[in-house]
Amino acid sequence: MPPTLSDPMDIWADDTQHSPKVSVDVLLPTGIYVQMKVPRDASISQIKQLVWKDAQDYPLFHLLLEIDSYMFQCVTQTAVHEELEDESRRLCDVRPFLPVLKLVTRSCNPAEKLDSKIGVLIGKGLHEFDALQDNEVKEFRSKMRKISEDKIQSMLSLNWVEWLKCTFPPELEPSIPDNIQDKLCARNLVVAIHFENCQDVFSFQVSPNLTPIKLIKLATRKRLTIHGREDDDVDPEDYVLQVIGRLEYVFGEYPLIQFQYIANCIVNKTLPRLTLVECCNIKKMFDQEMSAMELAVKRKASVPPLPLPPKTRGASMVSRSVWDLNETYKITLIKGSKLNTEDAVVVRAGLFHGTELLCKPIMSSEVPGKNDHLWNETLEFDIYVCDLPRMARLCLAIYTVLTKTKKSNKASNPKYQTIKKAGKMHSPVAWVNTMVFDYKGQLKTGDHVLHGWASFPDELEEMLNPMGTVRTNPFTENATALHIQFTEYSKVGIYYPPFDKILEKAAEIARQSDSHNMSGRGGKKFNIELKEIMERDPLCQLCENEKDLIWTLRYDCRENFPCSLPKLLLSVKWNKLEDVAQLQALLQIWSKLPPRDALELLDFNYPDQYVREYAVNCLRSMSDEELSQYLLQLVQVLKYEPFLDCALSRFLLERALANRRIGQFLFWHLRAEIHIPSVSVQFGLLLEAYCRGSVAHMKVLSKQVRTMGEIYHQVSQIKLF
């Protein structure tokens, strides 16, 4: 059987189907096009020389500057403008989208160069964020930029030792295992010391409690003795121990056995290998990074800073609290477009807080049509506006309705479930979610066009998808769209109350019910039942009676079962503002949970903003090593955050900027999913913020991204055979 042929449109495929040369169009700064054939494996520098030689035969050549004043620019496979500053790269490795290169003057604006580098690095051009014209995106970028720039400013004030501790902090074991001493050689530790830029390697049998500086002293003295230079004076402070093959350093007043690398070597019965690095080389790396950060600080900001808040509250700033509205919540379903069906279509709508339904879902009337379906129908929910929680989300699902005797004009998709009700078949078409309040806490009003998603999970409740993203489908050309109108209840903005007003409401309720001291009211019988409930597996469902008991004895839970907070949160009636206010007050006096227990509160079932902030505060006591173990899971729960600016995003960014190892893993966890439309903007903005705050790390990351691209290309070629 002959090998599979590669894609004929892929001109960069490295196989025998293509000529060793490729036709490239080069646009000169004078507006002249030069077409030439160049070897596909030619370097960018070689291509520039060939272009310069041919350009002499074209008009306006005398207007060009020196050759070193220019560099090539191209559009990559990910539709990002890339400036090819590294001219040692081969054209087949750059792999432009089309074989078109533009010769441009080297940019003198550090901001433009940095933006271009970040766009290439994260696989998404920063101009895409600007094109969104989204106020939430603009404000989030400004806030994250402030965090990044503050971090750079703090780094610029450090000396090289402080920088080393901050950038590459020693990775230590929190405690030394008791049985590790049994794996030592005669209670001593054997370690091999390599010397930089030479072949000398010495092994030492030392006490596991020896500090790195004393080990350096032993190594330097032995080397001088071997080479017959015992009289030379060497300062151990001029050297640092580095784990061989890693950017990890062993330093500080800690016993050797406490360093994670050495402890792992002992457990695995392997020889620890360390390299003695001269401090002058560390200082060179320090100076290079400081220079890169200074350039980043001097750049002109491309995103305007947030406006200062007004000193006085003018007439335009008047607003109402959502708690003052005793009307039922309503929306108007106007029409649906691009449904691509001639069958009758129905929209189901539900209000959720996490996975909990706040009221009974509503179904619209059946409307026939072909591509566009017109409703102009008001959907009224059985919940008052004042009882809507801050993180309430409106979930909508569109599906066709068929009678059993009628056959659909379109083949049904067996991948998605079909629900049979009252002799009719309901087949899903699209779903879309949106928040009831915007990122500022203002109740949404006016017309909105929501572009839906066509892919459905395997199991849906009432065909609604509350766990789905609240971001609309960015591919608007072909996506099903719902046109809805949020009811305008007032001529002024309606906001969810600020935190101090929530606590005031809780205090008012406490005074009225005289419930300021409710601990110990459960009695022995109820406390035994409460204990049994709290000891159950977290995945066990709670019945309504158990939820009522937990809520009634919430103060007993706080005193006797602090780790029961997740079960208490599941017992709150989130569609009652009084219960929500009392919970927020109780949360302020709840003791901090251990970090591992607090992780559960970042699940989708707990969407409340203040609950998630409480959980993140509990995580702050995590060591870098422990955080790195849960980093992948924390990135995944970022998808449950409805708004860009949240406590978890800030926490991850701050810890990544404080420790490059955390930053390395965070970068790749985010970068690996940048292509997913539902998280592309959220993850892209975090990647941009990290790159701006860790400019020196970008050089290493760029090499990794480039290598990954080459590996992906080679693997794609192998799959063709």
Buried (B, 14 or more C-beta within 10 A) or exposed (E): EEEEEBEEEBBBBBEEEBEEEBEBEBBBBBEBEBEBEBBBBBBBBBBBBBBBEBBEEEEEBEEBEEEEEBBBBBBBEBEBBBBBBBBEBBBBBBBBEEBBBBBBEEBEEBBBBBBBBBBBBBBBBBEBBBEEEBEBBBBBBBBBBEBBBEBBEEBEEBEBBEBBBBBBBBBBBEEBEEEBEEEBEEEEBBBBBBBEEEEBEBEBEBBBEBBBBBBBBBBBBBBBEEEEEEEEEBEBEEBBBBBBEEEBBBBBEBBBBBBBBBBEBBEEEEEBBBBBBBBEBBBEBBEEBBEBBEBBEEBEEBBEEEEEEEEEEEEEEEBBBBBEBEEBBBBBBBBBBBBEBBBBBBBBBBBBBBEBBBBEBBBBEBBEBEEEBBBEBEBEBEBBBBBBBBBBBBBBBBBBBBEEEEEEEEEEEEEBBBEEEEEBBBBBBBBBBBBBBBBEBBBBBEEBEBBBBBEBEEEBBBBBBBBBBBBBBEEEEEBBBBBBBBBEBBEEBBBBBEEEBBBBBBBEBBEEEEEEEBEEEBEEEBBEBBEEBBEEEEEEEBEEEBBEBBBBBBBBBBEBBBBBBBBBBBBBBBBBBBBBBBBBBBBEEBEEBEBEBBBBBBBEBBBBBBBBBBBBBBBEEBEBBBBBEBBEEBBEBBBBBBBBBBBBBBBBBBBBBBBBBBBBBBBBBBBEBBEEEBBBBBBBBBBBBBBBBBBBBBEEBBEBBBEEBBEEBEEEBEEEE
